[in-house]
Amino acid sequence: MTIVAPSLEIAVLVLGVLVLLFETFADQIDKRTFAYTAMLGLATVFVASFFLAPQATEVAGAGFWSFYTADPLAIFFKRFSLVTTILVLAMMIDYAPVVRDSIPGASPQAGLGEFFALPVFTCAGLMWMASAIDFVMIFVSLELVTMSFYVLVAFMRRNAFSLEAGVKYLILSALSTGFLVYGITWIFGVTGETNLARVSAALASPGVESAPALFAMLLVLIALGFKIAAVPFQIWVPDVYQGAPTPVTAFLSVGSKAAGFVVLIRVLQPFLVMPQMERLLILVAAGTLIYGNLAALPQTNLKRLLAYSSIAHAGYLLIGVVCLAGEAVVYYLVAYLLMTVLSFAVLVVVSKQTGDNIEDFNGLAQRSPFLAFAMLMAMASLAGIPFTAGFLGKFYIFNAAVAHHQITLIVIGIVTVACGFYYYFKVVRAMYWEAPSADGAVPVSGVSRLAMVAMIGAIVFFGIFPGPIVNALRP
């Protein structure tokens, strides 16, 4: 049985609407039930995605669906978005008591239904972004994702840090949206098209004016640079990551960044005929690597450390984009998903008892050996220790850079990897060498333990057998 491509997104949207609808009339039910329901529904859609016949190339659909494609890249990132959302919902179940405590005087179930439903709508937007091959659809799907994040980031609005994070994200995201719309306007003015394939054909014609086209792409890059947290558009990241609810921070760090890179890969293709574009991307990649890694060195708060780490990893991914290494970028994003979500999953559990500073992890190996080992695996993979997915991710990125003779990026990348070893292993030192900062074991729910075990296994498995991911883009 073959499934029509847009059915996956429609199914996810219907699931989100049903969760909201039933949540409205279910006063006596534990609202965490809706999180489990959403996870089950998304898992069903994930299984259904394997019955979707991919197109061999990036070909637009006919008629109404001319803005939509179901090529291997799109299908892969639909599955990526589904897995990310399921893992985030698992974290939200553990985080539910923190949300309840943030609303003084309200009922114990207040706000939880919306907290579990919004990631489902975000997932639908991420899936649309993966298939969008028209600038108008890219804009619409991007706004669906962004508006969901507006609410999620400021969800604990009575918390000053969460409210500040929401306001900053709203203002800067609205500014980036303005750049995107203005860039699309210029592209349409130069080419008369918004479909990426037809834009590419128009730019290849000798009569097109290169200066307005380059300016238009610069505006679009500014907007996408905000989404992927690339320098110099990363100013929002540390404060928003620290102030947002921790599961939302993980979702922002992984889901939003992955979708931004998918759009960037698609949008860049029509503009690769311009040599200035490669030089600009090299400059942005180098600046992102240097800033992200150096800014992470002095951090004492783990959420801020992971925020700057997210900027640094955007730099490594940009190396793959510069080298047009699609398989390397895809593999790195999967590795980044596993190791980042794992680190945030541990942070959600530990921070409920102690806090989210690095010193709050002191002696965690004595209090909870399982959580300490899970965080150890996450930090080792983020740093790039062999036999982890993070190591192979960096290997594929640097291998592509060597093949394309990007000597500057290779040198900067190697130096910044060494910086990463220092700040990631500050966390490991706190867990295994410092005296415990609190007494008693840290409880872990069954769902969180299962999710962590699965991510640890995947980090090791894909660090040794990368084939299932590397070959995913091949028809």
C-alpha positions as CSV (number, residue, x, y, z in Angstrom):
1,M,0.0,0.0,0.0
2,T,1.4,3.4,-1.1
3,I,0.5,6.5,1.0
4,V,0.0,9.9,-0.7
5,A,2.8,12.2,0.5
6,P,0.8,15.1,2.1
7,S,-1.2,12.6,4.2
8,L,1.6,12.4,6.8
9,E,1.4,16.1,7.6
10,I,-2.4,16.1,7.5
11,A,-2.4,13.2,10.0
12,V,-0.2,15.1,12.4
13,L,-2.3,18.2,12.2
14,V,-5.5,16.1,12.9
15,L,-3.7,14.5,15.8
16,G,-2.9,17.9,17.3
17,V,-6.4,19.2,16.8
18,L,-7.9,16.0,18.5
19,V,-5.5,16.4,21.4
20,L,-6.6,20.0,21.9
21,L,-10.3,19.1,21.5
22,F,-10.4,16.2,23.9
23,E,-8.2,18.1,26.4
24,T,-10.8,20.9,26.6
25,F,-13.5,18.5,27.8
26,A,-11.4,16.2,30.0
27,D,-11.2,17.8,33.4
28,Q,-10.7,14.6,35.5
29,I,-8.2,12.8,33.3
30,D,-4.5,13.1,34.0
31,K,-3.3,15.4,31.2
32,R,-0.1,13.4,30.8
33,T,-2.4,10.9,29.1
34,F,-2.5,13.3,26.1
35,A,1.3,13.2,25.9
36,Y,1.3,9.4,25.6
37,T,-1.5,9.7,23.1
38,A,0.5,12.2,21.0
39,M,3.6,10.0,21.2
40,L,1.6,6.9,20.0
41,G,0.0,8.9,17.2
42,L,3.3,10.3,16.0
43,A,4.9,6.8,16.2
44,T,2.1,5.5,14.0
45,V,2.8,8.3,11.4
46,F,6.5,7.4,11.6
47,V,5.7,3.8,10.7
48,A,3.4,4.9,7.9
49,S,6.2,7.0,6.4
50,F,8.0,3.8,5.4
51,F,5.0,3.1,3.0
52,L,5.6,6.4,1.3
53,A,7.2,5.9,-2.2
54,P,9.9,8.6,-2.6
55,Q,10.4,10.6,-5.7
56,A,13.8,10.0,-7.3
57,T,14.7,13.6,-7.4
58,E,13.4,17.0,-6.2
59,V,10.4,17.1,-8.5
60,A,7.4,19.3,-7.8
61,G,4.0,17.7,-7.6
62,A,1.4,18.5,-10.2
63,G,-1.3,21.2,-9.9
64,F,-2.1,22.3,-6.4
65,W,0.8,20.4,-4.9
66,S,3.4,22.1,-7.1
67,F,5.0,23.6,-3.9
68,Y,5.5,20.1,-2.4
69,T,8.0,17.3,-3.0
70,A,8.5,13.9,-1.5
71,D,12.1,13.2,-2.5
72,P,14.4,11.2,-0.2
73,L,15.6,14.3,1.7
74,A,12.0,15.3,2.5
75,I,11.0,11.9,3.7
76,F,14.1,11.5,5.8
77,F,13.5,14.8,7.6
78,K,9.9,14.0,8.1
79,R,11.0,11.0,10.1
80,F,13.6,13.1,11.8
81,S,10.9,15.6,12.9
82,L,8.7,12.8,14.2
83,V,11.4,11.1,16.3
84,T,12.5,14.5,17.7
85,T,8.9,15.4,18.7
86,I,8.4,12.0,20.4
87,L,11.5,12.3,22.4
88,V,10.6,15.9,23.4
89,L,7.2,14.8,24.5
90,A,8.8,12.1,26.7
91,M,10.9,14.9,28.4
92,M,7.8,17.0,28.8
93,I,6.1,14.3,30.8
94,D,8.9,14.5,33.3
95,Y,8.8,18.3,33.2
96,A,5.1,18.5,33.9
97,P,5.5,19.2,37.6
98,V,7.7,22.2,36.9
99,V,5.0,23.6,34.6
100,R,2.3,23.0,37.3
101,D,4.4,24.7,39.9
102,S,4.9,27.8,37.7
103,I,1.2,28.6,37.9
104,P,0.5,29.4,41.6
105,G,-3.1,29.0,42.7
106,A,-4.2,27.1,39.5
107,S,-5.5,23.6,39.3
108,P,-2.9,20.8,39.2
109,Q,-3.7,20.1,35.5
110,A,-3.6,23.7,34.4
111,G,-1.8,24.3,31.1
112,L,-0.6,20.8,30.6
113,G,-2.9,19.9,27.7
114,E,-1.7,22.8,25.6
115,F,1.9,22.1,26.6
116,F,1.6,18.6,25.1
117,A,-0.4,19.7,22.0
118,L,1.8,22.5,20.7
119,P,4.8,20.3,19.9
120,V,2.5,18.2,17.6
121,F,1.7,21.4,15.5
122,T,5.4,22.3,15.5
123,C,6.1,18.8,14.1
124,A,3.6,19.4,11.3
125,G,5.3,22.6,10.4
126,L,8.7,21.0,10.4
127,M,7.4,18.2,8.1
128,W,6.0,20.8,5.7
129,M,9.3,22.6,5.7
130,A,11.1,19.4,4.7
131,S,8.9,19.2,1.6
132,A,8.6,22.8,0.7
133,I,10.1,23.7,-2.7
134,D,8.4,27.1,-3.1
135,F,9.4,30.2,-1.2
136,V,5.7,30.9,-0.3
137,M,5.4,27.4,1.3
138,I,8.7,27.8,3.0
139,F,7.4,31.0,4.6
140,V,4.1,29.5,5.7
141,S,5.6,26.4,7.2
142,L,8.4,28.4,8.9
143,E,5.8,30.6,10.5
144,L,3.8,27.6,11.7
145,V,6.9,26.4,13.5
146,T,7.9,29.8,14.8
147,M,4.5,30.7,16.2
148,S,4.3,27.4,18.1
149,F,7.7,28.2,19.5
150,Y,6.6,31.7,20.6
151,V,4.1,30.1,22.9
152,L,6.3,27.2,24.1
153,V,9.3,29.4,25.0
154,A,7.2,31.8,27.1
155,F,4.9,29.0,28.4
156,M,5.8,29.6,32.0
157,R,5.0,33.3,31.7
158,R,5.0,33.9,35.4
159,N,8.6,33.0,35.4
160,A,10.6,36.1,34.7
161,F,13.3,34.3,32.7
162,S,10.8,32.4,30.6
163,L,8.9,35.6,29.8
164,E,12.1,37.4,28.9
165,A,13.1,34.5,26.7
166,G,9.7,34.6,25.0
167,V,9.9,38.4,24.3
168,K,13.4,38.2,22.9
169,Y,12.5,35.3,20.7
170,L,9.4,37.0,19.5
171,I,11.1,40.3,18.6
172,L,14.2,38.9,16.9
173,S,12.2,36.1,15.1
174,A,9.7,38.7,13.8
175,L,12.7,40.7,12.5
176,S,14.2,37.7,10.8
177,T,10.8,37.0,9.2
178,G,10.8,40.5,7.8
179,F,14.2,39.8,6.1
180,L,12.8,36.6,4.7
181,V,9.7,38.2,3.2
182,Y,11.8,41.1,1.8
183,G,14.2,38.6,0.3
184,I,11.4,36.6,-1.3
185,T,10.1,39.8,-2.8
186,W,13.4,40.6,-4.4
187,I,13.7,37.1,-5.7
188,F,10.3,37.3,-7.3
189,G,11.2,40.7,-8.7
190,V,14.4,39.4,-10.3
191,T,13.1,36.1,-11.6
192,G,9.3,36.4,-11.6
193,E,9.1,33.0,-9.8
194,T,8.9,31.6,-6.3
195,N,9.2,27.9,-7.1
196,L,12.9,26.9,-6.5
197,A,13.3,24.9,-9.7
198,R,12.0,27.7,-11.8
199,V,14.0,30.3,-9.9
200,S,17.1,28.2,-10.6
201,A,16.3,28.1,-14.3
202,A,15.7,31.9,-14.4
203,L,19.0,32.6,-12.6
204,A,20.9,30.4,-15.1
205,S,19.7,32.5,-18.0
206,P,22.3,35.1,-19.2
207,G,19.9,38.0,-19.0
208,V,19.4,37.9,-15.2
209,E,20.9,40.7,-13.1
210,S,23.3,39.1,-10.6
211,A,23.5,42.0,-8.1
212,P,19.8,42.1,-7.1
213,A,19.7,38.3,-7.0
214,L,22.7,38.2,-4.7
215,F,21.1,40.9,-2.5
216,A,17.9,38.8,-2.4
217,M,19.8,35.7,-1.3
218,L,21.7,37.7,1.3
219,L,18.3,38.7,2.9
220,V,17.1,35.1,2.9
221,L,20.4,33.9,4.4
222,I,19.9,36.4,7.2
223,A,16.5,34.9,8.0
224,L,17.8,31.3,7.9
225,G,20.9,32.3,9.9
226,F,18.6,33.2,12.7
227,K,16.9,29.8,12.6
228,I,20.1,27.8,12.5
229,A,21.9,30.1,15.1
230,A,24.8,31.1,12.8
231,V,27.0,34.1,13.6
232,P,26.2,37.0,13.5
233,F,22.5,36.1,14.0
234,Q,23.0,34.0,17.2
235,I,22.5,36.8,19.7
236,W,19.1,35.4,20.9
237,V,20.3,31.8,21.6
238,P,21.9,31.9,25.1
239,D,19.1,33.8,26.9
240,V,16.3,32.0,25.1
241,Y,17.8,28.6,25.7
242,Q,18.3,29.3,29.4
243,G,14.9,30.9,30.0
244,A,12.7,28.5,28.0
245,P,11.4,25.3,29.6
246,T,14.1,22.7,29.2
247,P,12.2,20.3,26.8
248,V,11.4,23.3,24.6
249,T,15.1,24.3,24.6
250,A,15.9,20.8,23.3
251,F,13.2,21.1,20.6
252,L,14.6,24.5,19.5
253,S,18.1,23.2,19.5
254,V,17.4,20.2,17.4
255,G,14.1,20.5,15.5
256,S,14.4,24.2,14.5
257,K,18.0,23.9,13.5
258,A,17.5,20.7,11.4
259,A,14.6,22.3,9.5
260,G,16.6,25.4,8.9
261,F,19.4,23.4,7.4
262,V,17.0,21.5,5.1
263,V,15.6,24.8,3.8
264,L,19.1,26.2,3.5
265,I,20.2,23.2,1.4
266,R,17.2,23.6,-0.9
267,V,17.4,27.4,-1.2
268,L,21.1,27.5,-1.9
269,Q,20.9,25.3,-5.0
270,P,19.6,28.0,-7.4
271,F,22.2,30.4,-6.2
272,L,25.3,28.2,-6.4
273,V,26.1,29.7,-9.8
274,M,27.3,32.8,-7.9
275,P,30.9,32.5,-6.6
276,Q,30.3,35.2,-4.0
277,M,27.9,32.8,-2.2
278,E,30.6,30.3,-1.3
279,R,32.9,32.9,0.1
280,L,30.1,34.3,2.2
281,L,29.2,30.9,3.6
282,I,32.9,30.2,4.4
283,L,33.1,33.4,6.4
284,V,29.8,32.6,8.3
285,A,31.0,29.1,9.1
286,A,34.3,30.2,10.4
287,G,32.8,32.9,12.6
288,T,30.2,30.5,13.9
289,L,32.8,27.9,14.9
290,I,35.1,30.4,16.6
291,Y,32.3,32.3,18.5
292,G,30.4,29.2,19.6
293,N,33.3,27.3,21.0
294,L,35.1,30.2,22.6
295,A,31.9,31.5,24.2
296,A,31.2,28.1,25.7
297,L,34.5,27.8,27.5
298,P,33.7,30.0,30.6
299,Q,30.1,28.9,31.0
300,T,29.0,27.5,34.4
301,N,25.3,27.0,33.6
302,L,24.7,23.8,31.6
303,K,21.8,25.2,29.5
304,R,23.9,28.2,28.4
305,L,26.8,25.9,27.7
306,L,24.6,23.7,25.5
307,A,23.3,26.9,23.8
308,Y,26.8,28.0,22.8
309,S,27.5,24.4,21.9
310,S,24.5,24.6,19.5
311,I,26.0,27.6,17.8
312,A,29.3,25.7,17.5
313,H,27.6,22.7,15.9
314,A,25.9,25.0,13.4
315,G,29.4,25.9,12.3
316,Y,30.4,22.3,11.7
317,L,27.1,21.8,9.7
318,L,27.9,24.9,7.7
319,I,31.2,23.3,6.6
320,G,29.1,20.5,5.1
321,V,26.8,22.9,3.4
322,V,29.8,24.8,1.9
323,C,31.2,21.5,0.6
324,L,27.7,20.4,-0.7
325,A,28.1,17.3,1.3
326,G,24.4,16.4,1.8
327,E,25.1,12.9,3.3
328,A,27.5,14.4,5.8
329,V,25.1,17.1,6.9
330,V,22.3,14.5,7.3
331,Y,24.4,12.2,9.3
332,Y,25.7,15.0,11.5
333,L,22.1,16.2,12.2
334,V,21.1,12.7,13.3
335,A,24.1,12.5,15.6
336,Y,23.3,15.9,16.9
337,L,19.7,14.9,17.6
338,L,20.8,11.9,19.7
339,M,23.5,13.5,21.7
340,T,21.7,16.8,22.3
341,V,18.3,15.4,23.3
342,L,20.1,12.9,25.5
343,S,21.9,15.6,27.4
344,F,18.7,17.7,27.8
345,A,16.8,14.6,28.9
346,V,19.3,14.1,31.8
347,L,19.2,17.8,32.6
348,V,15.4,17.7,32.9
349,V,15.6,14.9,35.5
350,V,18.5,16.3,37.5
351,S,17.5,20.0,37.5
352,K,14.2,19.1,39.2
353,Q,16.1,18.1,42.3
354,T,19.2,20.3,42.3
355,G,19.4,22.9,39.4
356,D,20.9,23.4,35.9
357,N,24.3,24.7,36.8
358,I,27.3,22.4,36.2
359,E,28.1,22.3,39.9
360,D,24.6,20.8,40.5
361,F,25.9,17.7,38.7
362,N,28.7,17.2,41.3
363,G,28.9,13.6,42.4
364,L,26.0,12.5,40.2
365,A,27.9,9.2,39.5
366,Q,27.5,8.3,43.2
367,R,23.8,9.4,43.4
368,S,22.6,8.0,40.1
369,P,25.1,6.0,38.1
370,F,22.7,5.6,35.2
371,L,22.1,9.3,34.7
372,A,25.8,10.0,35.0
373,F,26.6,7.4,32.3
374,A,23.9,8.8,30.0
375,M,25.3,12.3,30.4
376,L,28.9,10.9,29.9
377,M,27.8,9.3,26.6
378,A,26.1,12.6,25.5
379,M,29.2,14.7,26.3
380,A,31.6,12.2,24.7
381,S,29.6,12.2,21.5
382,L,29.3,16.0,21.5
383,A,33.1,16.2,21.9
384,G,33.7,13.6,19.2
385,I,35.1,10.6,21.0
386,P,35.7,7.6,18.7
387,F,33.0,4.9,18.4
388,T,30.2,7.5,18.9
389,A,28.0,9.1,16.4
390,G,29.5,12.5,17.1
391,F,32.9,11.3,16.1
392,L,31.8,10.0,12.7
393,G,29.7,13.1,12.1
394,K,32.8,15.3,12.5
395,F,34.8,12.8,10.4
396,Y,32.4,13.0,7.5
397,I,32.3,16.8,7.7
398,F,36.1,17.2,7.7
399,N,36.4,14.5,5.0
400,A,34.2,16.6,2.8
401,A,36.2,19.7,3.6
402,V,39.5,17.9,2.6
403,A,37.9,16.8,-0.7
404,H,36.9,20.4,-1.5
405,H,40.3,21.8,-0.3
406,Q,38.7,24.0,2.4
407,I,42.0,24.4,4.3
408,T,40.9,27.4,6.4
409,L,37.8,25.7,7.7
410,I,39.7,22.5,8.4
411,V,42.2,24.3,10.6
412,I,39.6,26.3,12.4
413,G,37.5,23.2,12.9
414,I,40.3,21.1,14.4
415,V,41.2,23.9,16.8
416,T,37.6,24.4,17.9
417,V,37.1,20.6,18.4
418,A,39.9,20.8,21.0
419,C,38.1,23.6,22.7
420,G,35.0,21.4,22.9
421,F,36.9,18.7,24.7
422,Y,37.6,21.2,27.5
423,Y,34.1,22.5,28.2
424,Y,32.2,19.2,27.6
425,F,34.5,17.4,30.0
426,K,33.9,20.0,32.7
427,V,30.5,18.3,33.1
428,V,32.1,14.8,33.2
429,R,34.6,16.0,35.9
430,A,31.8,17.4,38.0
431,M,29.9,14.1,37.8
432,Y,32.8,11.7,38.5
433,W,35.4,13.6,40.4
434,E,33.6,16.2,42.6
435,A,31.9,15.5,45.9
436,P,28.0,15.2,45.7
437,S,26.1,18.5,45.8
438,A,23.0,16.8,47.2
439,D,22.0,13.6,49.0
440,G,19.7,10.9,47.8
441,A,19.3,9.1,44.5
442,V,17.7,10.9,41.5
443,P,14.4,9.2,40.5
444,V,14.0,8.4,36.8
445,S,10.6,7.5,35.2
446,G,10.3,4.5,33.1
447,V,9.6,6.5,29.9
448,S,12.7,8.6,30.4
449,R,14.9,5.6,31.2
450,L,13.6,3.8,28.1
451,A,14.2,6.9,25.9
452,M,17.7,7.4,27.3
453,V,18.7,3.8,26.8
454,A,17.5,4.0,23.2
455,M,19.5,7.1,22.5
456,I,22.6,5.7,24.1
457,G,22.3,2.6,22.0
458,A,21.7,4.6,18.9
459,I,24.8,6.8,19.6
460,V,27.0,3.7,19.8
461,F,25.3,1.8,17.0
462,F,25.4,4.6,14.4
463,G,29.0,5.5,15.6
464,I,30.0,2.0,14.4
465,F,27.4,1.3,11.6
466,P,26.6,4.6,9.9
467,G,25.2,3.0,6.7
468,P,21.5,3.3,7.5
469,I,21.8,7.0,7.8
470,V,24.4,7.7,5.1
471,N,22.4,5.7,2.5
472,A,19.1,7.3,3.5
473,L,19.2,10.0,0.7
474,R,19.8,7.4,-2.0
475,P,16.5,6.6,-3.9
